[in-house]
Protein backbone atom coordinates (compact mmCIF):
# COMPACT_ATOMS: atom_id res chain seq x y z
CA UNK A 1 0.00 0.00 0.00
CA UNK A 2 1.53 3.30 -1.18
CA UNK A 3 0.54 6.90 -0.54
CA UNK A 4 1.89 10.07 -2.19
CA UNK A 5 1.81 13.07 0.14
CA UNK A 6 2.54 16.72 -0.61
CA UNK A 7 4.50 19.21 1.47
CA UNK A 8 1.37 20.06 3.51
CA UNK A 9 0.90 16.37 4.45
CA UNK A 10 -2.18 16.08 2.21
CA UNK A 11 -2.65 12.74 0.44
CA UNK A 12 -2.61 13.34 -3.34
CA UNK A 13 -2.68 9.72 -4.47
CA UNK A 14 -3.27 6.24 -3.00
CA UNK A 15 -2.74 2.80 -4.44
CA UNK A 16 -5.81 0.58 -4.86
CA UNK A 17 -4.63 -1.75 -2.05
CA UNK A 18 -5.49 0.96 0.47
CA UNK A 19 -9.07 -0.20 0.31
CA UNK A 20 -8.34 -3.85 1.14
CA UNK A 21 -5.98 -2.93 3.99
CA UNK A 22 -7.52 0.16 5.62
CA UNK A 23 -11.03 0.09 4.22
CA UNK A 24 -10.65 3.43 2.44
CA UNK A 25 -11.34 3.79 -1.27
CA UNK A 26 -8.51 5.70 -3.02
CA UNK A 27 -10.94 8.46 -4.00
CA UNK A 28 -12.23 8.87 -0.44
CA UNK A 29 -8.81 9.04 1.21
CA UNK A 30 -7.33 11.41 -1.39
CA UNK A 31 -7.34 14.98 -0.08
CA UNK A 32 -7.14 13.81 3.54
CA UNK A 33 -4.36 15.11 5.78
CA UNK A 34 -2.26 12.23 7.15
CA UNK A 35 -2.33 13.67 10.64
CA UNK A 36 -6.09 13.06 10.60
CA UNK A 37 -5.32 9.34 10.37
CA UNK A 38 -3.02 9.28 13.43
CA UNK A 39 -4.15 7.56 16.63
CA UNK A 40 -4.32 10.19 19.42
CA UNK A 41 -1.81 8.26 21.49
CA UNK A 42 0.65 8.14 18.56
CA UNK A 43 0.26 11.75 17.41
CA UNK A 44 3.30 13.26 19.15
CA UNK A 45 5.54 10.38 18.12
CA UNK A 46 4.31 10.61 14.50
CA UNK A 47 4.94 14.36 14.31
CA UNK A 48 8.49 13.94 15.62
CA UNK A 49 9.08 11.22 13.03
CA UNK A 50 7.82 13.40 10.16
CA UNK A 51 9.89 16.40 11.32
CA UNK A 52 13.07 14.38 10.92
CA UNK A 53 12.82 13.97 7.14
CA UNK A 54 15.79 15.08 5.04
CA UNK A 55 16.15 14.93 1.30
CA UNK A 56 19.30 12.88 1.43
CA UNK A 57 18.20 10.56 4.25
CA UNK A 58 15.18 8.22 4.09
CA UNK A 59 13.20 8.21 7.30
CA UNK A 60 13.46 5.00 9.38
CA UNK A 61 10.36 2.81 9.52
CA UNK A 62 7.91 3.45 12.35
CA UNK A 63 4.98 1.48 13.70
CA UNK A 64 1.83 3.56 14.04
CA UNK A 65 -1.89 2.97 14.37
CA UNK A 66 -3.80 4.31 11.36
CA UNK A 67 -7.50 5.17 11.20
CA UNK A 68 -9.51 2.78 9.01
CA UNK A 69 -12.66 3.38 7.03
CA UNK A 70 -14.87 1.82 9.76
CA UNK A 71 -13.50 4.14 12.48
CA UNK A 72 -11.14 1.64 14.11
CA UNK A 73 -7.34 1.81 14.14
CA UNK A 74 -4.94 -0.68 12.66
CA UNK A 75 -1.24 -1.18 13.31
CA UNK A 76 0.95 -0.53 10.25
CA UNK A 77 4.67 -0.36 9.59
CA UNK A 78 5.38 2.92 7.77
CA UNK A 79 8.48 3.90 5.82
CA UNK A 80 8.82 7.09 3.76
CA UNK A 81 11.07 8.55 1.11
CA UNK A 82 11.08 12.36 0.69
CA UNK A 83 10.72 13.86 -2.78
CA UNK A 84 12.63 17.02 -3.70
CA UNK A 85 11.60 20.09 -5.65
CA UNK A 86 13.85 21.87 -8.19
CA UNK A 87 15.31 24.07 -5.47
CA UNK A 88 16.20 21.01 -3.38
CA UNK A 89 13.50 21.49 -0.79
CA UNK A 90 11.16 18.66 0.26
CA UNK A 91 7.93 18.96 -1.66
CA UNK A 92 6.40 15.68 -0.57
CA UNK A 93 6.87 12.09 0.43
CA UNK A 94 6.21 8.67 -0.93
CA UNK A 95 4.95 6.55 1.93
CA UNK A 96 4.73 2.77 2.05
CA UNK A 97 2.48 1.10 4.62
CA UNK A 98 2.52 -2.57 5.58
CA UNK A 99 -0.23 -4.16 7.64
CA UNK A 100 1.31 -5.58 10.85
CA UNK A 101 -1.78 -5.42 13.07
CA UNK A 102 -1.93 -9.10 14.00
CA UNK A 103 1.83 -9.22 14.47
CA UNK A 104 1.79 -6.28 16.93
CA UNK A 105 -1.13 -7.74 18.88
CA UNK A 106 0.71 -11.04 19.13
CA UNK A 107 3.84 -9.28 20.37
CA UNK A 108 1.81 -7.34 22.94
CA UNK A 109 0.15 -10.51 24.19
CA UNK A 110 3.53 -12.21 24.44
CA UNK A 111 4.90 -9.24 26.38
CA UNK A 112 1.96 -9.42 28.79
CA UNK A 113 2.48 -13.13 29.28
CA UNK A 114 6.19 -12.61 29.90
CA UNK A 115 5.46 -9.87 32.40
CA UNK A 116 3.01 -12.10 34.21
CA UNK A 117 5.51 -14.93 34.24
CA UNK A 118 8.20 -12.63 35.61
CA UNK A 119 5.83 -11.47 38.35
CA UNK A 120 4.96 -15.06 39.22
CA UNK A 121 8.60 -16.09 39.31
CA UNK A 122 9.52 -13.02 41.33
CA UNK A 123 6.83 -13.75 43.90
CA UNK A 124 7.12 -17.51 44.04
CA UNK A 125 8.77 -19.34 46.90
CA UNK A 126 10.05 -21.98 44.54
CA UNK A 127 13.57 -22.08 43.22
CA UNK A 128 14.47 -23.70 39.90
CA UNK A 129 17.24 -26.17 39.19
CA UNK A 130 18.62 -28.07 36.23
CA UNK A 131 20.79 -31.17 36.69
CA UNK A 132 22.94 -32.80 34.05
CA UNK A 133 22.82 -36.38 35.33
CA UNK A 134 25.71 -37.45 33.08
CA UNK A 135 28.22 -34.73 34.07
CA UNK A 136 26.88 -34.01 37.54
CA UNK A 137 26.62 -30.28 36.80
CA UNK A 138 23.85 -28.60 38.81
CA UNK A 139 22.52 -25.17 37.82
CA UNK A 140 20.23 -23.31 40.24
CA UNK A 141 18.48 -19.95 40.13
CA UNK A 142 18.55 -17.05 42.55
CA UNK A 143 15.55 -18.20 44.58
CA UNK A 144 17.02 -21.70 45.03
CA UNK A 145 20.17 -20.15 46.47
CA UNK A 146 18.25 -17.62 48.57
CA UNK A 147 16.28 -20.38 50.34
CA UNK A 148 19.58 -21.64 51.78
CA UNK A 149 21.00 -18.18 52.44
CA UNK A 150 23.42 -17.97 49.49
CA UNK A 151 23.90 -15.79 46.42
CA UNK A 152 23.32 -17.57 43.15
CA UNK A 153 26.89 -16.75 42.05
CA UNK A 154 28.17 -18.91 44.90
CA UNK A 155 26.24 -21.97 43.88
CA UNK A 156 25.74 -22.16 40.12
CA UNK A 157 27.04 -23.91 38.20
CA UNK A 158 28.44 -26.43 40.63
CA UNK A 159 28.77 -30.16 40.91
CA UNK A 160 25.97 -32.26 42.33
CA UNK A 161 28.45 -32.88 45.15
CA UNK A 162 26.89 -29.73 46.64
CA UNK A 163 23.72 -31.70 47.27
CA UNK A 164 25.70 -34.32 49.16
CA UNK A 165 27.16 -31.61 51.39
CA UNK A 166 23.93 -29.77 52.11
CA UNK A 167 21.44 -32.60 52.43
CA UNK A 168 20.79 -33.98 55.94
CA UNK A 169 22.58 -37.34 56.37
CA UNK A 170 19.35 -39.07 57.39
CA UNK A 171 17.61 -37.85 54.21
CA UNK A 172 20.49 -38.37 51.79
CA UNK A 173 20.00 -42.12 51.56
CA UNK A 174 16.31 -41.66 50.66
CA UNK A 175 17.29 -39.12 48.00
CA UNK A 176 19.97 -41.35 46.48
CA UNK A 177 17.64 -44.32 46.52
CA UNK A 178 14.89 -42.44 44.72
CA UNK A 179 17.29 -41.17 42.06
CA UNK A 180 18.63 -44.69 41.55
CA UNK A 181 15.13 -45.95 40.83
CA UNK A 182 14.45 -43.27 38.23
CA UNK A 183 14.54 -44.53 34.71
CA UNK A 184 14.34 -48.23 35.55
CA UNK A 185 10.76 -48.36 34.30
CA UNK A 186 10.91 -45.07 32.41
CA UNK A 187 9.67 -43.34 35.56
CA UNK A 188 10.57 -39.67 35.39
CA UNK A 189 8.99 -37.98 38.39
CA UNK A 190 11.00 -37.07 41.47
CA UNK A 191 9.27 -35.76 44.61
CA UNK A 192 11.01 -35.72 47.97
CA UNK A 193 10.94 -33.77 51.24
CA UNK A 194 14.39 -33.39 52.79
CA UNK A 195 16.28 -31.23 55.24
CA UNK A 196 19.03 -29.03 53.87
CA UNK A 197 21.59 -27.00 55.76
CA UNK A 198 21.11 -23.23 55.68
CA UNK A 199 24.12 -20.97 55.56
CA UNK A 200 23.49 -19.98 59.19
CA UNK A 201 23.73 -23.62 60.28
CA UNK A 202 20.06 -24.45 60.83
CA UNK A 203 18.21 -27.17 58.94
CA UNK A 204 15.56 -26.08 56.44
CA UNK A 205 12.86 -28.42 55.19
CA UNK A 206 12.56 -28.26 51.39
CA UNK A 207 10.45 -30.07 48.85
CA UNK A 208 12.32 -31.03 45.70
CA UNK A 209 10.23 -31.99 42.70
CA UNK A 210 11.74 -32.84 39.35
CA UNK A 211 11.17 -34.53 36.03
CA UNK A 212 13.56 -36.23 33.63
CA UNK A 213 13.49 -34.26 30.39
CA UNK A 214 16.28 -35.97 28.45
CA UNK A 215 17.33 -39.59 27.95
CA UNK A 216 20.40 -41.13 26.38
CA UNK A 217 20.19 -43.29 23.29
CA UNK A 218 20.44 -46.42 25.45
CA UNK A 219 17.55 -45.28 27.71
CA UNK A 220 19.44 -43.84 30.66
CA UNK A 221 18.22 -40.59 32.29
CA UNK A 222 20.42 -37.73 31.13
CA UNK A 223 18.93 -34.49 32.39
CA UNK A 224 16.43 -33.51 35.05
CA UNK A 225 14.85 -30.16 35.85
CA UNK A 226 12.60 -29.17 38.72
CA UNK A 227 11.67 -26.90 41.60
CA UNK A 228 12.96 -26.41 45.12
CA UNK A 229 10.57 -24.98 47.75
CA UNK A 230 11.01 -24.04 51.41
CA UNK A 231 8.35 -25.99 53.34
CA UNK A 232 9.74 -25.49 56.84
CA UNK A 233 6.56 -23.74 58.01
CA UNK A 234 4.42 -26.43 56.42
CA UNK A 235 6.37 -29.26 58.08
CA UNK A 236 6.29 -27.44 61.43
CA UNK A 237 2.55 -26.93 61.13
CA UNK A 238 2.12 -30.55 60.11
CA UNK A 239 4.13 -31.71 63.12
CA UNK A 240 2.03 -29.48 65.39
CA UNK A 241 -1.15 -30.94 63.91
CA UNK A 242 0.19 -34.45 64.43
CA UNK A 243 1.14 -33.63 68.02
CA UNK A 244 -2.31 -32.15 68.54
CA UNK A 245 -3.86 -35.31 67.14
CA UNK A 246 -1.81 -37.39 69.56
CA UNK A 247 -2.94 -35.18 72.45
CA UNK A 248 -6.54 -35.32 71.24
CA UNK A 249 -6.34 -39.09 70.95
CA UNK A 250 -4.90 -39.35 74.46
CA UNK A 251 -7.56 -37.00 75.80
CA UNK A 252 -10.33 -38.87 74.04
CA UNK A 253 -9.07 -42.23 75.28
CA UNK A 254 -8.83 -40.94 78.85
CA UNK A 255 -12.41 -39.69 78.94
CA UNK A 256 -14.61 -41.66 81.30
CA UNK A 257 -17.68 -40.83 79.19
CA UNK A 258 -18.20 -42.65 75.86
CA UNK A 259 -17.21 -40.52 72.86
CA UNK A 260 -17.62 -41.35 69.15
CA UNK A 261 -17.25 -39.69 65.76
CA UNK A 262 -20.06 -40.29 63.27
CA UNK A 263 -20.01 -39.65 59.52
CA UNK A 264 -23.29 -38.88 57.73
CA UNK A 265 -24.76 -41.35 55.24
CA UNK A 266 -26.93 -39.57 52.66
CA UNK A 267 -29.39 -40.79 50.05
CA UNK A 268 -29.42 -39.71 46.40
CA UNK A 269 -31.27 -36.51 47.34
CA UNK A 270 -28.58 -35.60 49.88
CA UNK A 271 -30.77 -36.31 52.93
CA UNK A 272 -29.06 -37.90 55.94
CA UNK A 273 -30.54 -41.36 56.47
CA UNK A 274 -28.00 -42.86 58.86
CA UNK A 275 -24.53 -42.42 60.35
CA UNK A 276 -21.44 -44.62 60.41
CA UNK A 277 -18.99 -44.83 63.31
CA UNK A 278 -15.55 -43.54 62.25
CA UNK A 279 -13.85 -43.36 65.65
CA UNK A 280 -14.53 -44.27 69.25
CA UNK A 281 -12.79 -44.09 72.60
CA UNK A 282 -12.35 -47.08 74.94
CA UNK A 283 -15.29 -45.95 77.08
CA UNK A 284 -17.62 -46.14 74.05
CA UNK A 285 -16.33 -49.60 73.17
CA UNK A 286 -16.81 -50.79 76.74
CA UNK A 287 -20.33 -49.35 76.95
CA UNK A 288 -21.50 -50.90 73.67
CA UNK A 289 -19.71 -54.18 74.34
CA UNK A 290 -17.91 -54.00 70.97
CA UNK A 291 -14.20 -53.77 70.34
CA UNK A 292 -12.82 -50.87 68.26
CA UNK A 293 -12.56 -52.88 65.03
CA UNK A 294 -16.20 -53.95 65.19
CA UNK A 295 -17.61 -50.62 66.34
CA UNK A 296 -15.80 -48.42 63.79
CA UNK A 297 -17.46 -49.01 60.44
CA UNK A 298 -20.78 -50.08 61.95
CA UNK A 299 -23.91 -48.11 61.13
CA UNK A 300 -25.74 -46.29 63.89
CA UNK A 301 -29.21 -47.64 63.14
CA UNK A 302 -27.92 -51.20 62.82
CA UNK A 303 -26.61 -50.96 66.37
CA UNK A 304 -29.28 -48.66 67.86
CA UNK A 305 -32.43 -48.82 65.69
CA UNK A 306 -34.47 -47.07 68.39
CA UNK A 307 -32.55 -43.83 67.76
CA UNK A 308 -34.93 -43.11 64.86
CA UNK A 309 -38.22 -43.51 66.77
CA UNK A 310 -36.78 -41.68 69.79
CA UNK A 311 -36.13 -38.64 67.58
CA UNK A 312 -32.38 -38.73 68.17
CA UNK A 313 -31.51 -39.41 64.51
CA UNK A 314 -33.39 -36.24 63.56
CA UNK A 315 -31.55 -34.31 66.28
CA UNK A 316 -28.20 -35.50 64.93
CA UNK A 317 -29.26 -34.58 61.39
CA UNK A 318 -30.06 -31.04 62.53
CA UNK A 319 -26.58 -30.71 64.06
CA UNK A 320 -24.91 -31.60 60.74
CA UNK A 321 -27.26 -29.58 58.51
CA UNK A 322 -27.39 -26.41 60.64
CA UNK A 323 -24.13 -26.50 62.59
CA UNK A 324 -26.01 -25.84 65.84
CA UNK A 325 -24.59 -27.89 68.77
CA UNK A 326 -26.87 -30.35 70.55
CA UNK A 327 -27.33 -30.46 74.32
CA UNK A 328 -30.01 -32.80 75.66
CA UNK A 329 -30.40 -33.72 79.34
CA UNK A 330 -32.36 -36.47 81.06
CA UNK A 331 -33.18 -38.28 77.81
CA UNK A 332 -35.01 -41.56 78.44
CA UNK A 333 -34.02 -44.32 76.02
CA UNK A 334 -34.61 -48.07 75.86
CA UNK A 335 -30.99 -49.09 75.39
CA UNK A 336 -30.65 -52.02 72.97
CA UNK A 337 -27.04 -52.85 73.87
CA UNK A 338 -28.13 -53.32 77.49
CA UNK A 339 -31.11 -55.55 76.76
CA UNK A 340 -33.55 -52.68 75.94
CA UNK A 341 -33.68 -51.58 79.58
CA UNK A 342 -34.65 -47.98 80.02
CA UNK A 343 -31.73 -45.70 80.78
CA UNK A 344 -31.37 -41.94 81.16
CA UNK A 345 -28.70 -39.93 79.30
CA UNK A 346 -27.17 -36.48 78.94
CA UNK A 347 -26.17 -36.07 75.26
CA UNK A 348 -23.78 -33.55 73.64
CA UNK A 349 -23.02 -33.33 69.92
CA UNK A 350 -21.20 -30.87 67.62
CA UNK A 351 -20.70 -30.86 63.86
CA UNK A 352 -17.38 -32.14 62.51
CA UNK A 353 -17.17 -31.98 58.71
CA UNK A 354 -20.12 -33.94 57.32
CA UNK A 355 -20.67 -35.70 60.59
CA UNK A 356 -20.65 -35.08 64.31
CA UNK A 357 -18.78 -35.63 67.52
CA UNK A 358 -21.09 -37.32 70.02
CA UNK A 359 -20.62 -37.99 73.70
CA UNK A 360 -23.10 -39.30 76.24
CA UNK A 361 -23.30 -39.86 79.97
CA UNK A 362 -25.48 -42.55 81.51
CA UNK A 363 -27.19 -40.71 84.36
CA UNK A 364 -29.64 -43.46 85.29
CA UNK A 365 -28.11 -43.86 88.76
CA UNK A 366 -28.12 -40.11 89.23
CA UNK A 367 -31.71 -39.94 88.04
CA UNK A 368 -32.72 -42.69 90.46
CA UNK A 369 -30.90 -40.94 93.29
CA UNK A 370 -32.52 -37.63 92.37
CA UNK A 371 -35.98 -39.19 92.46
CA UNK A 372 -35.23 -40.79 95.81
CA UNK A 373 -33.92 -37.48 97.12
CA UNK A 374 -37.02 -35.67 95.88
CA UNK A 375 -39.23 -38.21 97.63
CA UNK A 376 -37.17 -37.87 100.81
CA UNK A 377 -37.36 -34.08 100.62
CA UNK A 378 -41.10 -34.29 100.17
CA UNK A 379 -41.44 -36.57 103.19
CA UNK A 380 -39.12 -34.31 105.21
CA UNK A 381 -41.04 -31.22 104.18
CA UNK A 382 -44.33 -32.82 105.22
CA UNK A 383 -42.74 -33.88 108.50
CA UNK A 384 -41.30 -30.41 109.14
CA UNK A 385 -44.52 -28.66 108.26
CA UNK A 386 -46.63 -30.88 110.48
CA UNK A 387 -44.26 -31.38 113.44
CA UNK A 388 -45.30 -29.94 116.79
CA UNK A 389 -41.67 -29.38 117.80
CA UNK A 390 -39.62 -26.52 116.38
CA UNK A 391 -36.37 -27.25 114.51
CA UNK A 392 -33.93 -24.58 113.56
CA UNK A 393 -30.42 -24.40 112.15
CA UNK A 394 -27.90 -21.99 113.65
CA UNK A 395 -24.45 -21.01 112.35
CA UNK A 396 -21.19 -20.55 114.26
CA UNK A 397 -22.55 -17.31 115.77
CA UNK A 398 -25.74 -19.16 116.80
CA UNK A 399 -27.70 -16.99 114.37
CA UNK A 400 -30.88 -18.66 113.07
CA UNK A 401 -30.47 -19.60 109.39
CA UNK A 402 -33.46 -21.91 108.93
CA UNK A 403 -36.53 -22.81 110.94
CA UNK A 404 -39.57 -25.07 110.54
CA UNK A 405 -43.04 -23.56 110.05
CA UNK A 406 -44.09 -24.91 113.49
CA UNK A 407 -42.29 -21.93 115.06
CA UNK A 408 -45.45 -19.94 114.39
CA UNK A 409 -47.78 -22.24 116.33
CA UNK A 410 -45.32 -22.85 119.20
CA UNK A 411 -43.54 -19.49 119.68
CA UNK A 412 -45.91 -17.21 117.74
CA UNK A 413 -43.20 -16.08 115.33
CA UNK A 414 -43.51 -16.22 111.57
CA UNK A 415 -40.41 -18.04 110.19
CA UNK A 416 -39.11 -14.93 108.41
CA UNK A 417 -39.22 -12.98 111.71
CA UNK A 418 -36.56 -15.13 113.37
CA UNK A 419 -34.31 -15.81 110.35
CA UNK A 420 -31.02 -13.92 110.78
CA UNK A 421 -31.69 -13.22 114.48
CA UNK A 422 -28.95 -14.22 117.00
CA UNK A 423 -30.39 -16.68 119.53
CA UNK A 424 -28.98 -14.55 122.39
CA UNK A 425 -31.67 -11.96 121.53
CA UNK A 426 -34.40 -14.58 121.91
CA UNK A 427 -33.20 -16.10 125.21
CA UNK A 428 -34.41 -14.90 128.62
CA UNK A 429 -31.59 -12.79 130.15
CA UNK A 430 -31.17 -15.06 133.17
CA UNK A 431 -30.76 -18.10 130.85
CA UNK A 432 -28.00 -16.61 128.66
CA UNK A 433 -25.27 -18.10 130.83
CA UNK A 434 -26.78 -21.55 130.23
CA UNK A 435 -26.89 -20.75 126.48
CA UNK A 436 -23.19 -19.81 126.49
CA UNK A 437 -22.31 -23.09 128.23
CA UNK A 438 -24.41 -24.97 125.68
CA UNK A 439 -22.67 -23.17 122.76
CA UNK A 440 -19.18 -23.93 124.12
CA UNK A 441 -20.03 -27.62 124.36
CA UNK A 442 -21.50 -27.69 120.82
CA UNK A 443 -18.52 -26.03 119.15
CA UNK A 444 -16.14 -28.27 121.03
CA UNK A 445 -17.70 -31.08 119.02
CA UNK A 446 -19.85 -32.50 121.81
CA UNK A 447 -23.56 -33.21 121.68
CA UNK A 448 -24.69 -31.72 125.02
CA UNK A 449 -27.58 -33.09 127.00
CA UNK A 450 -30.92 -31.37 126.53
CA UNK A 451 -30.98 -27.87 127.98
CA UNK A 452 -34.08 -26.08 129.20
CA UNK A 453 -34.18 -22.34 128.54
CA UNK A 454 -36.82 -19.67 128.13
CA UNK A 455 -37.34 -18.23 124.63
CA UNK A 456 -39.10 -15.00 123.71
CA UNK A 457 -42.41 -15.50 121.90
CA UNK A 458 -44.01 -13.28 119.33
CA UNK A 459 -46.47 -12.19 122.02
CA UNK A 460 -43.66 -10.75 124.15
CA UNK A 461 -43.77 -13.54 126.74
CA UNK A 462 -41.12 -16.18 127.45
CA UNK A 463 -41.77 -19.87 127.11
CA UNK A 464 -39.79 -22.80 128.47
CA UNK A 465 -38.25 -24.92 125.67
CA UNK A 466 -36.02 -28.01 125.80
CA UNK A 467 -33.09 -27.88 123.33
CA UNK A 468 -31.82 -31.15 121.77
CA UNK A 469 -28.68 -30.49 119.66
CA UNK A 470 -26.71 -32.16 116.84
CA UNK A 471 -23.50 -30.37 115.73
CA UNK A 472 -22.87 -29.84 111.95
CA UNK A 473 -19.30 -30.54 110.83
CA UNK A 474 -17.39 -28.91 107.92
CA UNK A 475 -15.24 -31.00 105.54
CA UNK A 476 -12.18 -30.07 107.62
CA UNK A 477 -13.80 -31.46 110.76
CA UNK A 478 -14.58 -28.13 112.40
CA UNK A 479 -18.11 -27.38 113.65
CA UNK A 480 -19.90 -24.89 111.41
CA UNK A 481 -23.28 -24.87 113.12
CA UNK A 482 -25.93 -27.00 114.73
CA UNK A 483 -29.37 -28.44 114.20
CA UNK A 484 -31.48 -27.69 117.28
CA UNK A 485 -34.76 -29.35 118.18
CA UNK A 486 -36.98 -27.23 120.43
CA UNK A 487 -39.75 -28.95 122.36
CA UNK A 488 -42.30 -26.99 124.31
CA UNK A 489 -41.89 -27.94 128.03
CA UNK A 490 -43.42 -24.77 129.44
CA UNK A 491 -46.27 -26.41 131.36
CA UNK A 492 -44.04 -29.28 132.45
CA UNK A 493 -41.47 -26.86 133.93
CA UNK A 494 -44.17 -24.79 135.60
CA UNK A 495 -45.67 -27.96 137.09
CA UNK A 496 -42.27 -29.04 138.41
CA UNK A 497 -41.72 -25.61 139.85
CA UNK A 498 -45.17 -25.66 141.50
CA UNK A 499 -44.47 -29.10 142.92
CA UNK A 500 -41.16 -27.89 144.32
CA UNK A 501 -42.92 -24.96 145.98
CA UNK A 502 -45.53 -27.27 147.48
CA UNK A 503 -42.88 -29.66 148.78
CA UNK A 504 -41.00 -26.80 150.39
CA UNK A 505 -44.17 -25.50 152.01
CA UNK A 506 -45.08 -28.97 153.32
CA UNK A 507 -41.60 -29.42 154.77
CA UNK A 508 -41.78 -26.08 156.55
CA UNK A 509 -45.23 -26.92 157.90
CA UNK A 510 -44.09 -30.30 159.16
CA UNK A 511 -41.01 -28.92 160.85
CA UNK A 512 -42.94 -26.20 162.68
CA UNK A 513 -46.14 -28.08 163.71
CA UNK A 514 -46.76 -28.70 167.55
CA UNK A 515 -49.02 -31.71 167.04
CA UNK A 516 -47.71 -35.14 166.22
CA UNK A 517 -48.77 -36.54 162.90
CA UNK A 518 -48.34 -40.18 162.10
CA UNK A 519 -49.23 -42.30 159.12
CA UNK A 520 -50.64 -45.72 159.96
CA UNK A 521 -50.81 -48.66 157.61
C-alpha positions, 0 to 999 in steps of 0.5 A: 500500500503506497501513498503520495503526500505533498509538502502540507501532508495532504494525500494526493494519491493512494494505491488501490490496495489501500481499500483492502488494507484500511477500508478506504477507497482511493478516491475517499482518502485522497485529499485527507491530511495524514495527521487526521489518520493518526491515533491520538496516542501516537500523534506526538511520536508521528509528528516527531518522526515526520519532522526528521525527514531530510532529502538525502536521508530516508526516514526510518520505519515506524509502527503507528496505528492508522485510522480505518474506514470503519472508524477503528485503528490498525497497526501498520509499519510505515516507511517514507522517502522524501521527494525534492523540488527543483530548489532542493527542498522537500515537496512531498513524500512517498509513503509505504504502509505494511499491515502488521496489526496481527503481528503487533497484537501477538507481540503485545500478548507475548509481552503481557504473558512474559510480564506475568511470568516474571511477576509469578517467578519473582513472587514464588517461593520456589527455586528452579534447578537443572541437573545434568545427570551425566556430568553431575553439573547442577545449575540453580536460580537465585531463589534456590540459592536464597532459600539456603541463604546464598547468592546464586553466584556462589552456587551455580554452576556447581557439581551435584556434590553440593547436594551431598554436602547440604542434604541432611545425612538421614535424608540423603539415603532416601534421596539417592535411593529415589534417584537410583530408581528413576529410569528403571521403568521409564519413571521420570517424576522425582518428589522428595521432602528433605532437610538441607543445611542453611548458611546460618547452620540451621536445617531447612525443610525443602520439597524437591520436585523434578522430572527427567526431560532428556534420555540417552540413546540407550535409555538412561536418564540424562537431564532432570529439571525441577523446583525447590521450595522451602516448606519449613513452616508447612512441616512445622505446622504438620508436626504441630497438627500431628502432636495435637492429634496425639494429644486429642487421641490421648484425651479422648481415650482418657475420657470416662464418658463414651465418645464417638465420631459419626459420619453422615450417610446420605441418600441420592437426594442428599438427605441424611438417612444414617450415620457410620462410626468412624472413631470411638474411645475405649469408654464407648467400646466398653459401653456398647460391648464392641471392640474398636474394630467392630464398632468403627465401620458399623452403622448407627441404626444397625446398632441402635435402631431405636434412635430413629423412633426416639427422635435422636436421629433427627436431632443428629441430622439437625446438628450436621445440617445447621451446625447448631450444637446439641445439648439434651439432658435427662433423655429416656431411652430403651438401650438395645445394647443393654437388653432394651432396659430404660436408661437416662442420658445427657447427650452432647453433639457438635458438627465435625465436617459432614458428621458429628462428635457425640458424647453421652453420659449414663445418668440413670443412677443419678436420676434414680438418686434424684428421684429418691432425694425428691421423695425424701425431701417431700417426706421431710417437708411434710414432716417439718410442716406438720411437726409440733416441735420446732427445729432450727439451724444456727451457724457458728454465731448461733444466728438462726439460718433456717426454721420449721413452720411450726415456730409460728404455732409454738412461739408465735413467730412467723419463720421470716421474723426469726431468720437472721436473728442471734439466739442470744436476743431470743433467750431470757436474760437469766438463761444466757449463761446456760446458752453460752455453756451450751454453745461452748459444748456444741462447738467443742464437738460434743452433743450436750444433754438437753438444755431447758431455757426460756425463749421469747415469743411473738407475744412478748412472753417467754416460754420454756423450751427443751433444746436437743442439739446435733453439731454440723461438721465442715469438711475439715472437721470443724463445727460450722453450726448446729441443728437444734430441736426445740420442744415446748416444756413450758407447762411441764417446767411450771408444774415441776416448779409448783411441785417444788414450791408445794414440797417446800411449804409442806416441809416447813409446815411439818417442821414447825407443827406442835401436834404429832402426825403419824401415818398408819398402815 
